[in-house]
Amino acid sequence: MLLPFFNSVTGLLGALGFWPLMVCFPVEMYIAQMEIPRWSTKWLCLQILSVACLIISIAAAAGAIAGVVIHLKSYKPFETSY
């Protein structure tokens, strides 16, 4: 009740953690372990996947920030609405 914009804050944290933890590090580790040469087709496809997920993560973070800003405009602490 005290934080009606909790979903937006959770979305922002998820957007900030998604790309580095779920995409970037695993892709880079896979490239290093499999010794994929730079500019090969497989390397290029993995990098395109990583950049696409980065763009999605940035868009999700922007949406979450917009949600927080919209909710903060009408936020009145300790006031209930039924």
Helices and strands as residue ranges (DSSP letters): H 6-18, I 19-24, H 25-34, H 41-73
